[in-house]
Amino acid sequence: MTTPTTPTTLPAPPAPVDLLYSEAEEELRTAVRSLLDARCTPAAVLARIETDRPHDPALWRPLAAGIGAAGLLVPEKLGGQGASHREAAVVLEELGRAVAPAPYLTSAVLATEILLGCDTDTDTDAAAPLLRELASGRQVCVPAVPLTLAPGAPLPAALHDSGGGTLTGTVTSVADAVAADVLLVLADTGLYAVPAASAGLTAQVPLDLTRPLATVSFDAAAGTRLADPATARAAVAGALLSGAGLLASEQLGIAEWCLTETVGYLRVRHQFNRPVGSFQALKHRLARLWLDVASARAAARAAADALATQSPDAPLTVAVAQAYCSGVAVRAAEECVQLHGGIGMTWEHPAHLYLKRAKADSLALGTAGHHRGLVADFAELPAP
């Protein structure tokens, strides 16, 4: 006689990852690319970076307000589009393809995610009106944290609040601070919104001239308190995760442009009465690069989908995307410069803009080595 066994309940299978672009995402891509083709040509970018303010308000206004890209992550009740990280990833792909000098990653992603981590239930909450301003494109808000700050890493020491939101301290390597109307400052008593005009900015010399860095100093600057210390640190940590995941899409855009431009150039450049692209050695290099870019697209899309669906595997997926896409963008930009020959080394050709953005992005929000370490930790495979 057999003994009846208790049926076991198997865990539910994980939700499938959707790596394809929806029709709405493709329409958004078309709108953003059309705007960038008209107002962010390589010649226009080269002209802007020779000034002390590379950001172009004539580009930001139609992108942020006209297309509504600034409010993609903001719920509709707060004046945003109520979209997801997938749509924001498409925008960042196109901005990467154009190396656009726009504060999208810092304002529409990092600052927005920090504010969403604060209380925004009613308009009496201090973060809610600021989110409305960001979603409308009327203001640019930038977190006063180093661009190299990575998810999973300890947060830097908070600024000192001498009482009543009067902040004192210095933060280095703050990206896009020169374009900010409001700075989000992490202090020992919580998170504060500080008008950028009340902070001292000292420009740093960045590798990527399209994303300027500055040292931001606060000398008894008055701020509006948005969250308590615990909420503030949790909000900043969540924003760093989202920012790193979406940065992979910007890196994908860089790599795609470099591959496309290099293939196009090698088709028309002739040596020994033959197209350079017909040489077998160059075919192999381009084929390897194409495979790298295709894999990077899968990794970046997986990260965006994991963030959009709030998957419990999002930290791992983001770490994998950053560990891979960072190197692909740099390799694609290096190949672009090298395979363009002498012209690729000139200031007039935009290849150097992509190489500098790729190199700078490889340090932003954590290096590839940092993210590989996170992957090892998540997989419980400690380094030797």
N, C-alpha and C positions, 0 to 999 in steps of 0.2 A: 504494500500500500504506500503510495507516494504521499509525501507531506506537502500540502499546498504552500506555495511560496507567496510572499507579499510582493506584488508587482512594484517594480522600481520606476520612479519618475525620472525620465531623462531630462537633462537641461535643454532649454529651448535653444535652437541653433541661432548663431549670431545673424543679425540682419545683413542682407547682402549690401555690398558697397557699390554705389552707383558712380562709375567713373565717366559716364557720358555727359555731354552738355545738353541741357534742355533747350527747347525752342526759345523760351524767354531769355535764357543765358546767351544764346547766340544773337538774339536781337539786341541785348545789352552790349555785347561785344561790338556789333556793327555800329551802334551809336557812338561808343567810346572811340573806336578806331577812326571813324569819320571825323570826329572832333580833333583827334590828335594829328591826323593827316593834314588837317587844315591849319592848325595853330601850334603844332609842336614838331615842326620839321627839324632834321638834323642841323640845318643852318640856323634856325631860330634858337635851338638849345645852345649851340656854340656861342651865339651872340649873347645869350642871357648869362652864361656862366662867367663871362668876362666882366660882369658887373658884381657889385657887392650884395645884390639881392636877386638870386637866380630864379626865384619863384615868380610866375607870371599871373597876375590877377585876371588878365583877360582869358587865361586858360582855366583857372580854378573856378571862376564864377559859373560858366556853362557846364563844367564837369560836375561841380558840387550841387548847384541849384537847378540848372537847366535839365540835366540828365537825372539828377537826384542821387548821384553816387555817394555823396557824403552821408546820406541817411539810410543806406542799405541795411545796416545792422540795428537801426533804431526802430522800435515798435511804432506802429501807426498811431497809437494813442499819444505818442510823444512827438508827433510830426514827422516821423520817418517813413521809410518804404516798407518796413516789416519783412524784409527779405532775409537772406541767410549768408553764411560765410561762403557758400558756393558762388553767389553772385558777386560778392566782394572779391573773391579770387579771380573771377573773370576780368574785373576792372584792373586788378594788379598785374595780371598777365599783359594787358595792353599797355599799361604804364611802363612795365619792364621793357616791352618791345620798343618803346619810344624814349627810354631813359628820361621820362618826363620829370622836370623839376617841380613836382607838386607834393604838398604835405599830406598825401593820402594815407600812407601807412601810419604816420604818427598821429594824425588827427582823426580820420574816419575809422581807423581800426584801433590803435592803442588807446587813445584818449576816450573814444566812445566806449570801448569795452570796460575801461576803468569806471566810467560814470555809470554804466549799466550794472556794475557790481555794487553801487551805492543804492540807497533808498530812493526810488523814483515813483512811488505809488501815487503821490499827489503832487500838484504843482507847488505846494508849500515846501516840499523837499528841495533842498538847494540844488541838487544835481539835475532835476527835471527841466527847469528853464534853460540851463546850459546845454542840455542835450537837444532841446528844440533849436537853439541857435546853431549848434553844430550840424544838425540834420538839414537845416535850411540853407546852409552855406554862408550864413552871414558872419560867422566867426570861425576862426581856426584855433583849436585847442591842442596843446602839445604837452605830454608828460615830461616833467623835469626829472628824468632819469637817464643814465648813460645809455646810449644806443647799443652798447655791447652787453648790457644786462641780459642774462639768459634765463629762460624758464628752468626751474629746478635749482637755480643757484641762490645763495643767500642774498636777500635784499640789502642794499647799501644802508649805512647809518642814516637815520632820519634827521631832517633839519630841526633846529631848536626853536620851540615856541616859547617866547618869553612872557606870554600871557595875552589872551584875547585874540589869538590868531596873528600875532606879530612875529614873523619868521626871520630867522637869521641863519645863513649858511651858504655853501657853494656846491654846485653840481657841475661836473665836467661832461663833455661829449654829449650834449643834449642836441638831438637832431631837429632841424627845422624851427629852432627857437626864434630865428629872425623873422619868420612868417607868422608867429603866434600872436593872437589877441589875448589869450588866457593860457596860463601855465598851471598844470596840476602838480602840486607839491606834496611829497610825503614827509610829514613832520612827526615829531615824537608824540603829539597829541591827536594825530589823525591826518586825513587828507584835506587839502585846502586848494581852492581856486584863487589864483593870484593874477591880477592884471599884468600882462607882460611889460607894460610901460613902467611899472614900479620895480622891475628887476634890472640889474646891470648885466649886459651881454658883452662878452669878449669873444670875438670870432676866433675859431681855431682853423688851422690849415688842414682841410680834409683831403683824403685821396679822391673821393667822389665829389666833384664840384657841384653836382646837381642836387646833392643832399647836404647842405651846410651844417657844420657843427659849431657849437658855442659853449663857452663856460658861463653858467648863469649864477649870478651872485645876488643874494637877498640880504639887505641891511635894514632890519626892522620893517620888512614889507608886510602890509596888511592883507590878509587873505580871508576868504569865506570858507568856513568849515563844511565839508561835504560828508564826512564819515568818521567814525571812531577808529582808533589804531588797528584793531583786529580786522574790521571790515575793509579798511584801506589796504592793508597788506594782502588780504585775500583777493581784493579786486585787482591790484597790481599784478599779482601772480597769475591770475586768470587771463589778464590782458597780454602778458608776455607769452603765454601758451598760444593764444589766438594769433598774436602777431607773428610768432615764429612759423606757425602753420601756413599763414597766408603769405609770408615772405617767400616761401617756396614757390608760389605761383608767380611772383615777380621774377625770381631767378629762372623759372621756366620761360617766361617771356623774353628775357635776355638771351637765353640759349637758342630759342627758336629764331629770333632775329639774326643772330650771328650765323646760324646754319643756313638760313635762307639767303642771306646776302653773300655768303661765301660761295655757295653753289652757283648763284647767279653770276658772280664775278668770274669764276673759273670756266663758265660756259663761253664767255666772250673774250677772255684773255688768251692770246695765242702765243705760243713759242714753237719754233721749228715748224711753222706752218700748220700747227695743230692746236686745238683748244687745250688749255692746261688741264682742264677737268677730265680729259681723256687719258691722262697718265695713270697707270695702274696704282702706283703708290698713293696718289692723292685720292683715288676712288676708295681705297681701303680706309684711309683716314676719315673721309666723309661718311662712309658706311658705319664705322664705329661711332662717330659722333651722332649720326641719326639714331642709332640704337640707344645711346645714352639719353638723348632728348626724349625719345619715346618712353623710356623707363622713368625719366624725371616727370613727364606728364602724368603717368599713372600714380607716382608717389605724391605729387602735389594735389592731384584731384582727390586721392584717398584722404589726405589731411583735411582738405576743405570739407569733404563730405562728413568726416568724423566730427569736426567742429560743428557743422550745421545740424547734425542729428544728436549732438551731445553724447556721443558714444563713450562708454567707459574706457575704450581703448584709444581715445583721442591723444593722451600724452605720448603713448608709444608710437602711434601713427605720425604724429607731428615730428617726433624725434627722428624717425626713419626718413621722413621727407626732407628735413633739414640736413641730416647727415649725407644724403645723396645729392639733392638738388644744388647744394652749395658748390660742390666740386664740379658738377656738370656745367654750371654757368661759367665758372672760371675757365674750364677747359675749352668750352665753345668760344669764349671771347679770345683766348690765347690763339686758338686755331684761326679765328677770323683775322686777327692782326697778322699772323705769320703767313697765311695763305694769300693775303692781299699783297704780299711783297712790300716794296718800298712805299707805296701809297698808304698802306695800312699803318705806317709809322708816322704819318703826318698829322698835324693838328687839324687840317681842313677835313680829313676823313673822320667820320664819327666812330670808327672802331675803338678808339681809345676811350671814348665815353663808356662804352659797354664793358671794356676790360676794367676800368676803374670802378664802375657800379658793381660788377660781379665780385671784385676783390673786396670792396667795402661791405657788400652784403654777406660775404663769407665770414665776417667778424660780427655782423649785427645780430643781436638776439641769440648769441651763442655760436661758437665755432662748430665746425663739423665734428671735431674731436670731442667737444663737450656733449653733443647730441649722441654720438656713438657711445659715450659713457653712460648716458641715460638709457639707451637701448639695452646695454649690457645689464644695467641695474634692473630694468623691467623684466628682462629674461632670466634674472638671477644667475648671470654669468659674470662673476667678478673678474676684473682684469688680473693677469698674473703678477 
